[in-house]
Amino acid sequence: MTATDDRELVRIRLRFIDLFKSFFVDKPDAEKLGRWRGIITALVREDIDPSFNRAVQTMDETLTSNNLRELQEEHYRLFVDPFNEHQVHTSASFYHDGHAFGPTLIRYRDFLQEAGIKLHEDVHEPDDSLVLLLDALATLIEREAENRHKSRNQQAVLLNRFLLPLGREFAKALRKNPEARFYTTCAELLWSYLELEKGLLPEPASAER
């Protein structure tokens, strides 16, 4: 792969990560919905991977059949409303340890320190939340220009120890949630994308199984 190919791959990966962050960082608005529809419509015409293609097709159908108000209400019920019994958690600790702010969070903070990644001080959610994990992955991808080998190894640790386990359990939780429709398709698309990411990265020698 040439340096130009590497740069193009970095650009594509960052765009995907930005898309997934936009699904979960806050409630959708008209501008965001229009962007989602444009991206998904373009992806429907691509042949990337069978699992990913199916997830894209499902999301395209869901975006077509739901209006903005419905998506905003679903986001509020699933991720904001503290009184909703079907609220969905987004932290790695919750799914790995059974509660937020567990040992997984400590391990993740250790990883961040080793990788030299500083969190944004104005973010008011657990450090091991899905959006912040994706943000950390984007930071490491951007560092490939400085040291590709080191960055790729750190990405592999982040993906295998934290993002893949979270993505898998998060998708399961939404799949079982009676109030989740659109956000189930978001989680399924994210999960299929993370599997593609795994194929790009080395297997970390010390990854936890």
C-alpha angles and dihedrals in degrees: 000000000000127000088254091053090049092052092048091050090050090051092050094047092049090051091053093048090049089052093052093046089052091057094060110021095084142333118304123256132191094271093050093046091052090051092050092050092049094050095045093046088055093046092052088067093053128085105215108143132335095244093042091046091054092049091050091050092050092049091049090054092046094049090050094051098045129067127214095262092054092051092048091050092048091050091051094049095047103039110016114029106091091194096056111105089207096057111141124225121221104192125106091223093059093058098037101038101024094245140052121265093029133145091287089065090054091051091048092051089051089053092050091051092050091048092047095239118150120201124229108263093214095060111108103199136081114294090235095054118130096251093050092048089053089047090054091050090052090051091053092047090053089054093061089094089062100043116353097185095050093043093050092050092050090048089053092053092048092048099045100039100038120003101047095047091046094045092050096049093040090055090048091051093051092044089058094042113105092206096051120092112132094030091052088061090048091053093046091051091048092050093051090048093051088054088056090049090054090059090057096053137068120252106259109239093220099038114143114243 
